Structures are given as C-alpha cells and as structure tokens.
Amino acid sequence: MSGLMLLDTPSLYFRAFFGVPESIKAPDGTPVNAVRGLIDMIARLVQDRSPDRLVCCMDADWRPAFRVAALPSYKAHRVAEDGGDQTPDPLEAQLPIIDAVLDAVGLARIGVPGYEADDVIGTLAVRGAERGPVDIVTGDRDLFQLVDERGPVLVLYTARGIRNLQIMGEKEVAGKYGIPGRGYADYATLRGDPSDGLPGVPGIGDKTAAALITRFGSIEGVVAALESGTVEGFPAGARKRLESARDYLTAAETVVRVVTDIASPELRELDDTLPGTPRDPEALVELADRWGLESPVNRLLNALSS
C-alpha cells in the first residue's frame, strides 16, 4: 500500500470484544480480550498492507449534538440510563488500557471534541488522498461514502473478519449497490439504517433508493426534481413518498454525511508516521507485564519493525 491507514478504532475494539473470548484475562482477572484483539488486528493490518502512516481515530463524541439537533432519533436507541452510550462494562474497563498501549507504542491516536471517529476519518482521508493511497479500516458501511478513485481511498471492510477483508472502492460500491460509486451516503439516507436510528423514507427500499440516486445523482438532485415538478425518473409511488419526507431528507443529510473539513489544529499537526520502535519502551513493558499482553505486543512490534 505505502500510504495512509485510518482505523475506525471503536469499530475494531467492539469487534475484538465480541470476537475474542471474555475468558482472556490479565493476571489480576481483568478482561483484556478487546485489548489483545485490537493489538493483533493492527499487527495483521500493518503486516499485510505495509502503510507508511497510520492513525487510530477515536470517538470524542459518539452522538454529536449537531446530528441529534438535526434528527433526534439518531442513535437514540443506544442511549443508556445515565445518558452515555451502552458500552458493556467489561469493554469500558479496557478502553484506558487500549489508549495507554497505543500511546506507548507510538501510534497516532486522536479524537476531536464534538465529532465522531467517522468525521476524523473523513477529514484525514480527504487530506491524505492529496498525497497518495488511503486505506480506511472499518466495519461501518457509512464510510463507503468516502471511497474515491483519486488517491485512491479504499475501505477495508471487516464484516468477514480481519483476515478476510472486503476491499471496497468506487467500482465495488457501484457493483454491490447499483449506485454511483461515491453515492452511498445519499443511498443510505433514502433506504435508512435502523442501527443508527435513521428511519429512511417509508416505502423506499434498496432497489428504489438505488434507482433514484442513479437517476438524480444525489439527495440534492432528488429534492431539486421535486421542487421543479419533474415527474420523469421517479418509480411508481416514489414521488409522493418523497414529497411527504422532505423535512426528513433535509435533516438526514446532516446526519449521514461524514464531515470532511474539521478545523482542528490537533489534526493539522498530527504526526501520523508509523513508528519502527516503541515511543516509550519502559511503559510498554510495564503495560504488557501488568495486563498479560506480551505475545500480542511482540507481534505488533515485529510487524512495525519489518
């Protein structure tokens, strides 16, 4: 690859937590399945894709206010009683360990207040594509909207596991969904995504959504056609349904569209160089000993030094 790799870190550590047995514990009995799984994922990715630069992108805000203001249902079903997200307690306890290990290794790790990891990825992907190839590693289809032949920007989709990544570019997105290669956000807006509390337009399924985006190019194009009174190009019954959902279409655009222009000094000044040796060897040894992470840490260090 020899370019920039952007990790949707929350997506990866959730996958690790549910994919690695919770019986994997530190000497003191603390579960470390998510930590071990994430470290091994990063080692495999570095070994297989050989990036020059890598950023672990984080959620500084898993449910940003600007998205909730636009669409109150956004991730509402995931809100816990205390107002936070529903991260399982055994995983929550591992997040500080993950942060400490990544920092001791020297991997760039960043979240931006008020934004999700997706937005950090979007901003860095657009900037990174100006310099060369960008790989986005995620289990979230929302990030398919970022694929771009320029760069290129590819999504390494983890649904089948880290050893069986689906490499998604513009051609692959177009082939799978029957839409323009960069039209996934508009397609998702129309059909909806229950996992994010995105209802979609009632009565508009996958095929109709694909037909509309192929015909009109974007949600903006669909709305322009509605406003102009155009009838041609709308599947049977779709125009009326879309007319009834005009407010939703406007609101959902803000929710679904990944931010690609975060103005953050931390992002501009981020050192994303892949380290060949650990930033803080003593801290890393201490963390590995305390949490029983010697094997995965050594695998990561071997991948970084090769």
C-alpha positions as a Markdown table, in Angstrom:
| # | Residue | x | y | z |
|---|---|---|---|---|
| 1 | Met | 0.0 | 0.0 | 0.0 |
| 2 | Ser | 2.7 | 2.5 | 1.1 |
| 3 | Gly | 0.3 | 5.3 | 2.1 |
| 4 | Leu | -2.0 | 6.3 | 5.0 |
| 5 | Met | -4.1 | 3.9 | 7.0 |
| 6 | Leu | -7.0 | 5.2 | 9.1 |
| 7 | Leu | -8.5 | 2.9 | 11.7 |
| 8 | Asp | -12.1 | 3.2 | 12.9 |
| 9 | Thr | -10.8 | 2.2 | 16.3 |
| 10 | Pro | -14.2 | 1.9 | 18.1 |
| 11 | Ser | -15.5 | -0.4 | 15.4 |
| 12 | Leu | -12.4 | -2.5 | 15.7 |
| 13 | Tyr | -12.3 | -2.8 | 19.5 |
| 14 | Phe | -16.0 | -3.6 | 19.6 |
| 15 | Arg | -15.4 | -6.3 | 17.1 |
| 16 | Ala | -12.5 | -7.6 | 19.1 |
| 17 | Phe | -14.5 | -7.6 | 22.3 |
| 18 | Phe | -17.3 | -9.7 | 20.9 |
| 19 | Gly | -15.0 | -11.8 | 18.8 |
| 20 | Val | -12.3 | -12.8 | 21.4 |
| 21 | Pro | -13.5 | -14.8 | 24.4 |
| 22 | Glu | -14.0 | -12.8 | 27.6 |
| 23 | Ser | -12.1 | -15.6 | 29.4 |
| 24 | Ile | -8.9 | -13.9 | 28.1 |
| 25 | Lys | -7.9 | -12.0 | 31.2 |
| 26 | Ala | -4.9 | -10.2 | 32.8 |
| 27 | Pro | -3.1 | -11.7 | 35.8 |
| 28 | Asp | -5.4 | -9.8 | 38.1 |
| 29 | Gly | -8.6 | -11.2 | 36.4 |
| 30 | Thr | -9.4 | -8.1 | 34.4 |
| 31 | Pro | -10.8 | -9.0 | 30.9 |
| 32 | Val | -8.3 | -7.9 | 28.2 |
| 33 | Asn | -10.0 | -9.6 | 25.2 |
| 34 | Ala | -10.7 | -6.3 | 23.4 |
| 35 | Val | -7.1 | -5.1 | 24.0 |
| 36 | Arg | -5.5 | -8.2 | 22.8 |
| 37 | Gly | -7.8 | -8.5 | 19.8 |
| 38 | Leu | -7.2 | -4.9 | 18.7 |
| 39 | Ile | -3.4 | -5.2 | 19.0 |
| 40 | Asp | -3.5 | -8.3 | 16.9 |
| 41 | Met | -5.7 | -6.6 | 14.3 |
| 42 | Ile | -3.3 | -3.7 | 14.0 |
| 43 | Ala | -0.4 | -6.1 | 13.7 |
| 44 | Arg | -2.1 | -8.0 | 10.9 |
| 45 | Leu | -3.1 | -4.8 | 9.1 |
| 46 | Val | 0.4 | -3.4 | 9.2 |
| 47 | Gln | 1.9 | -6.7 | 8.1 |
| 48 | Asp | -0.5 | -7.2 | 5.2 |
| 49 | Arg | -0.9 | -3.6 | 3.9 |
| 50 | Ser | 2.5 | -2.0 | 4.8 |
| 51 | Pro | 1.3 | 1.6 | 5.4 |
| 52 | Asp | 3.8 | 4.4 | 5.9 |
| 53 | Arg | 1.4 | 6.3 | 8.1 |
| 54 | Leu | -1.4 | 5.2 | 10.5 |
| 55 | Val | -3.9 | 6.9 | 12.7 |
| 56 | Cys | -6.2 | 5.4 | 15.3 |
| 57 | Cys | -9.3 | 7.5 | 15.0 |
| 58 | Met | -11.4 | 7.8 | 18.1 |
| 59 | Asp | -14.9 | 8.9 | 19.1 |
| 60 | Ala | -14.6 | 12.1 | 21.2 |
| 61 | Asp | -18.4 | 12.3 | 20.9 |
| 62 | Trp | -20.3 | 9.2 | 19.9 |
| 63 | Arg | -23.6 | 11.1 | 19.4 |
| 64 | Pro | -22.7 | 14.7 | 18.3 |
| 65 | Ala | -25.1 | 17.5 | 19.2 |
| 66 | Phe | -25.3 | 18.8 | 15.7 |
| 67 | Arg | -26.6 | 15.4 | 14.4 |
| 68 | Val | -29.1 | 15.0 | 17.3 |
| 69 | Ala | -30.4 | 18.5 | 16.7 |
| 70 | Ala | -31.0 | 17.6 | 13.0 |
| 71 | Leu | -32.5 | 14.2 | 13.8 |
| 72 | Pro | -33.4 | 13.4 | 17.4 |
| 73 | Ser | -33.7 | 9.7 | 16.6 |
| 74 | Tyr | -30.0 | 9.5 | 15.8 |
| 75 | Lys | -28.6 | 6.7 | 17.9 |
| 76 | Ala | -31.4 | 7.3 | 20.5 |
| 77 | His | -31.9 | 3.6 | 21.0 |
| 78 | Arg | -28.3 | 3.3 | 22.2 |
| 79 | Val | -28.5 | 5.9 | 25.0 |
| 80 | Ala | -28.0 | 4.4 | 28.4 |
| 81 | Glu | -29.9 | 5.5 | 31.5 |
| 82 | Asp | -27.1 | 7.8 | 32.5 |
| 83 | Gly | -27.1 | 9.5 | 29.1 |
| 84 | Gly | -24.0 | 7.8 | 27.8 |
| 85 | Asp | -23.7 | 5.0 | 25.3 |
| 86 | Gln | -24.3 | 1.4 | 26.1 |
| 87 | Thr | -20.7 | 0.2 | 26.1 |
| 88 | Pro | -20.6 | -3.1 | 28.1 |
| 89 | Asp | -18.8 | -2.6 | 31.4 |
| 90 | Pro | -16.1 | -5.2 | 30.7 |
| 91 | Leu | -15.2 | -3.3 | 27.5 |
| 92 | Glu | -15.4 | 0.1 | 29.1 |
| 93 | Ala | -12.8 | -1.0 | 31.6 |
| 94 | Gln | -10.4 | -1.9 | 28.8 |
| 95 | Leu | -10.6 | 1.4 | 27.0 |
| 96 | Pro | -7.9 | 3.2 | 29.1 |
| 97 | Ile | -5.6 | 0.2 | 28.6 |
| 98 | Ile | -6.1 | 0.4 | 24.9 |
| 99 | Asp | -5.2 | 4.2 | 24.9 |
| 100 | Ala | -2.1 | 3.5 | 27.1 |
| 101 | Val | -0.8 | 0.7 | 24.9 |
| 102 | Leu | -1.3 | 2.7 | 21.6 |
| 103 | Asp | 0.4 | 5.7 | 23.2 |
| 104 | Ala | 3.4 | 3.7 | 24.5 |
| 105 | Val | 3.8 | 2.0 | 21.1 |
| 106 | Gly | 3.7 | 5.5 | 19.4 |
| 107 | Leu | 0.7 | 5.0 | 17.2 |
| 108 | Ala | -1.1 | 8.3 | 16.4 |
| 109 | Arg | -4.4 | 8.4 | 18.3 |
| 110 | Ile | -6.9 | 11.2 | 18.0 |
| 111 | Gly | -10.5 | 12.2 | 18.6 |
| 112 | Val | -11.9 | 15.7 | 18.2 |
| 113 | Pro | -14.5 | 17.1 | 20.6 |
| 114 | Gly | -17.9 | 17.3 | 19.1 |
| 115 | Tyr | -17.2 | 14.8 | 16.4 |
| 116 | Glu | -17.3 | 11.0 | 15.8 |
| 117 | Ala | -14.4 | 8.9 | 14.6 |
| 118 | Asp | -16.1 | 8.8 | 11.2 |
| 119 | Asp | -15.6 | 12.6 | 10.9 |
| 120 | Val | -12.0 | 12.4 | 11.9 |
| 121 | Ile | -11.5 | 9.7 | 9.3 |
| 122 | Gly | -13.4 | 11.7 | 6.7 |
| 123 | Thr | -11.2 | 14.8 | 7.3 |
| 124 | Leu | -7.9 | 12.9 | 7.3 |
| 125 | Ala | -9.0 | 10.8 | 4.2 |
| 126 | Val | -9.6 | 13.9 | 2.1 |
| 127 | Arg | -6.4 | 15.4 | 3.1 |
| 128 | Gly | -4.4 | 12.2 | 2.8 |
| 129 | Ala | -5.7 | 11.4 | -0.7 |
| 130 | Glu | -3.8 | 14.5 | -1.9 |
| 131 | Arg | -0.6 | 12.7 | -1.0 |
| 132 | Gly | -1.4 | 9.1 | -2.1 |
| 133 | Pro | -3.4 | 6.0 | -1.2 |
| 134 | Val | -5.6 | 5.9 | 1.8 |
| 135 | Asp | -7.0 | 2.7 | 3.5 |
| 136 | Ile | -9.9 | 3.1 | 5.9 |
| 137 | Val | -10.4 | 0.1 | 8.1 |
| 138 | Thr | -14.0 | -0.2 | 9.5 |
| 139 | Gly | -17.0 | -2.4 | 10.0 |
| 140 | Asp | -19.3 | 0.5 | 9.3 |
| 141 | Arg | -20.8 | 0.8 | 5.8 |
| 142 | Asp | -21.4 | 4.5 | 6.4 |
| 143 | Leu | -17.8 | 5.1 | 5.4 |
| 144 | Phe | -18.4 | 3.7 | 2.0 |
| 145 | Gln | -19.3 | 7.2 | 1.1 |
| 146 | Leu | -15.6 | 8.2 | 1.3 |
| 147 | Val | -14.3 | 5.8 | -1.4 |
| 148 | Asp | -12.6 | 7.7 | -4.2 |
| 149 | Glu | -10.7 | 6.6 | -7.3 |
| 150 | Arg | -8.4 | 9.6 | -6.6 |
| 151 | Gly | -5.8 | 8.6 | -4.1 |
| 152 | Pro | -7.3 | 6.0 | -4.2 |
| 153 | Val | -9.3 | 6.0 | -1.0 |
| 154 | Leu | -10.4 | 2.4 | -0.2 |
| 155 | Val | -12.5 | 0.9 | 2.6 |
| 156 | Leu | -11.2 | -2.3 | 4.1 |
| 157 | Tyr | -14.5 | -3.7 | 5.3 |
| 158 | Thr | -14.2 | -6.0 | 8.3 |
| 159 | Ala | -17.6 | -7.7 | 8.3 |
| 160 | Arg | -16.0 | -11.1 | 7.4 |
| 161 | Gly | -13.0 | -10.7 | 9.7 |
| 162 | Ile | -9.6 | -9.0 | 9.6 |
| 163 | Arg | -8.2 | -11.9 | 7.7 |
| 164 | Asn | -10.9 | -11.8 | 5.0 |
| 165 | Leu | -11.2 | -8.1 | 4.4 |
| 166 | Gln | -13.5 | -6.8 | 1.6 |
| 167 | Ile | -11.7 | -4.1 | -0.3 |
| 168 | Met | -14.3 | -1.5 | -1.3 |
| 169 | Gly | -13.6 | 1.2 | -3.9 |
| 170 | Glu | -15.9 | 3.1 | -6.2 |
| 171 | Lys | -16.3 | 0.1 | -8.6 |
| 172 | Glu | -17.1 | -2.3 | -5.7 |
| 173 | Val | -19.7 | 0.0 | -4.2 |
| 174 | Ala | -21.3 | 0.6 | -7.5 |
| 175 | Gly | -21.3 | -3.1 | -8.3 |
| 176 | Lys | -22.8 | -4.1 | -4.9 |
| 177 | Tyr | -25.5 | -1.5 | -4.5 |
| 178 | Gly | -26.2 | -0.4 | -8.1 |
| 179 | Ile | -25.4 | 3.2 | -7.4 |
| 180 | Pro | -22.7 | 5.7 | -8.4 |
| 181 | Gly | -19.5 | 4.7 | -6.7 |
| 182 | Arg | -19.5 | 7.8 | -4.4 |
| 183 | Gly | -23.2 | 7.8 | -3.8 |
| 184 | Tyr | -23.5 | 5.7 | -0.7 |
| 185 | Ala | -24.5 | 8.5 | 1.7 |
| 186 | Asp | -27.4 | 9.5 | -0.5 |
| 187 | Tyr | -28.5 | 5.9 | -0.9 |
| 188 | Ala | -28.3 | 5.2 | 2.9 |
| 189 | Thr | -30.4 | 8.4 | 3.5 |
| 190 | Leu | -33.2 | 7.1 | 1.4 |
| 191 | Arg | -33.3 | 3.5 | 2.5 |
| 192 | Gly | -32.5 | 4.2 | 6.2 |
| 193 | Asp | -30.2 | 2.5 | 8.7 |
| 194 | Pro | -32.0 | 1.2 | 11.9 |
| 195 | Ser | -28.7 | 0.6 | 13.6 |
| 196 | Asp | -28.2 | 4.4 | 13.7 |
| 197 | Gly | -31.8 | 5.3 | 14.3 |
| 198 | Leu | -32.1 | 6.5 | 10.7 |
| 199 | Pro | -35.6 | 5.7 | 9.5 |
| 200 | Gly | -35.3 | 6.3 | 5.8 |
| 201 | Val | -38.2 | 7.2 | 3.6 |
| 202 | Pro | -41.2 | 5.0 | 4.2 |
| 203 | Gly | -41.8 | 2.7 | 1.2 |
| 204 | Ile | -38.4 | 3.3 | -0.3 |
| 205 | Gly | -36.4 | 0.1 | -0.3 |
| 206 | Asp | -32.9 | -0.8 | -1.6 |
| 207 | Lys | -33.9 | -1.0 | -5.3 |
| 208 | Thr | -35.9 | 2.2 | -5.4 |
| 209 | Ala | -33.2 | 4.1 | -3.5 |
| 210 | Ala | -30.6 | 2.9 | -6.0 |
| 211 | Ala | -32.8 | 3.8 | -8.9 |
| 212 | Leu | -33.3 | 7.3 | -7.5 |
| 213 | Ile | -29.7 | 8.0 | -6.8 |
| 214 | Thr | -28.6 | 6.6 | -10.2 |
| 215 | Arg | -31.2 | 8.9 | -11.9 |
| 216 | Phe | -30.8 | 12.1 | -9.9 |
| 217 | Gly | -27.2 | 11.7 | -8.6 |
| 218 | Ser | -27.8 | 12.8 | -5.0 |
| 219 | Ile | -30.4 | 13.8 | -2.4 |
| 220 | Glu | -29.9 | 17.3 | -3.6 |
| 221 | Gly | -30.8 | 16.2 | -7.1 |
| 222 | Val | -33.9 | 14.4 | -5.9 |
| 223 | Val | -35.1 | 17.4 | -3.9 |
| 224 | Ala | -34.4 | 19.7 | -7.0 |
| 225 | Ala | -36.5 | 17.4 | -9.1 |
| 226 | Leu | -39.3 | 17.5 | -6.6 |
| 227 | Glu | -39.2 | 21.3 | -6.4 |
| 228 | Ser | -39.2 | 21.6 | -10.2 |
| 229 | Gly | -42.3 | 19.4 | -10.5 |
| 230 | Thr | -40.4 | 16.8 | -12.6 |
| 231 | Val | -42.3 | 13.5 | -12.8 |
| 232 | Glu | -40.0 | 11.6 | -15.1 |
| 233 | Gly | -37.5 | 9.3 | -13.4 |
| 234 | Phe | -39.5 | 8.6 | -10.3 |
| 235 | Pro | -40.5 | 4.9 | -9.8 |
| 236 | Ala | -44.2 | 4.4 | -9.2 |
| 237 | Gly | -45.4 | 5.9 | -6.0 |
| 238 | Ala | -41.9 | 7.2 | -5.1 |
| 239 | Arg | -42.5 | 10.9 | -5.8 |
| 240 | Lys | -45.4 | 11.1 | -3.4 |
| 241 | Arg | -43.5 | 9.3 | -0.7 |
| 242 | Leu | -40.5 | 11.6 | -1.1 |
| 243 | Glu | -42.7 | 14.7 | -1.1 |
| 244 | Ser | -44.0 | 13.6 | 2.3 |
| 245 | Ala | -40.5 | 13.1 | 3.6 |
| 246 | Arg | -39.0 | 16.5 | 2.5 |
| 247 | Asp | -38.2 | 17.5 | 6.1 |
| 248 | Tyr | -36.5 | 14.2 | 6.8 |
| 249 | Leu | -34.4 | 14.4 | 3.6 |
| 250 | Thr | -33.1 | 17.8 | 4.7 |
| 251 | Ala | -32.3 | 16.7 | 8.3 |
| 252 | Ala | -30.8 | 13.3 | 7.3 |
| 253 | Glu | -28.3 | 14.9 | 5.0 |
| 254 | Thr | -26.6 | 16.5 | 8.1 |
| 255 | Val | -26.7 | 13.2 | 10.0 |
| 256 | Val | -25.5 | 10.8 | 7.3 |
| 257 | Arg | -22.9 | 12.9 | 5.6 |
| 258 | Val | -19.4 | 12.4 | 7.2 |
| 259 | Val | -17.7 | 15.7 | 8.0 |
| 260 | Thr | -14.6 | 16.1 | 5.8 |
| 261 | Asp | -13.3 | 19.5 | 6.9 |
| 262 | Ile | -12.9 | 19.6 | 10.7 |
| 263 | Ala | -10.9 | 22.7 | 11.5 |
| 264 | Ser | -8.7 | 21.3 | 14.3 |
| 265 | Pro | -5.1 | 22.3 | 15.0 |
| 266 | Glu | -4.5 | 18.9 | 16.5 |
| 267 | Leu | -5.5 | 17.2 | 13.2 |
| 268 | Arg | -3.3 | 19.6 | 11.2 |
| 269 | Glu | -0.3 | 19.0 | 13.4 |
| 270 | Leu | -0.7 | 15.2 | 13.9 |
| 271 | Asp | 2.4 | 13.1 | 13.4 |
| 272 | Asp | 1.0 | 10.0 | 11.7 |
| 273 | Thr | 4.3 | 8.4 | 10.9 |
| 274 | Leu | 4.3 | 4.7 | 11.6 |
| 275 | Pro | 6.9 | 4.0 | 14.3 |
| 276 | Gly | 9.6 | 1.5 | 13.8 |
| 277 | Thr | 10.3 | 1.3 | 17.5 |
| 278 | Pro | 8.1 | 2.0 | 20.6 |
| 279 | Arg | 7.8 | 5.6 | 21.7 |
| 280 | Asp | 8.0 | 4.6 | 25.4 |
| 281 | Pro | 9.6 | 1.1 | 25.7 |
| 282 | Glu | 9.6 | 1.1 | 29.5 |
| 283 | Ala | 5.9 | 2.0 | 29.7 |
| 284 | Leu | 5.1 | -0.6 | 27.1 |
| 285 | Val | 7.0 | -3.4 | 29.0 |
| 286 | Glu | 5.1 | -2.4 | 32.2 |
| 287 | Leu | 1.8 | -2.5 | 30.4 |
| 288 | Ala | 2.5 | -5.8 | 28.8 |
| 289 | Asp | 3.5 | -7.3 | 32.1 |
| 290 | Arg | 0.6 | -5.9 | 34.1 |
| 291 | Trp | -2.1 | -6.9 | 31.6 |
| 292 | Gly | -0.6 | -10.1 | 30.2 |
| 293 | Leu | -0.1 | -8.7 | 26.7 |
| 294 | Glu | 3.4 | -9.8 | 26.0 |
| 295 | Ser | 2.5 | -12.0 | 22.9 |
| 296 | Pro | 0.3 | -9.5 | 21.1 |
| 297 | Val | 2.6 | -6.6 | 21.8 |
| 298 | Asn | 5.6 | -8.5 | 20.5 |
| 299 | Arg | 3.6 | -9.4 | 17.3 |
| 300 | Leu | 2.8 | -5.8 | 16.8 |
| 301 | Leu | 6.4 | -4.7 | 17.4 |
| 302 | Asn | 7.6 | -7.3 | 14.9 |
| 303 | Ala | 5.1 | -6.0 | 12.3 |
| 304 | Leu | 6.2 | -2.4 | 12.8 |
| 305 | Ser | 9.9 | -3.2 | 12.5 |
| 306 | Ser | 9.7 | -5.4 | 9.5 |
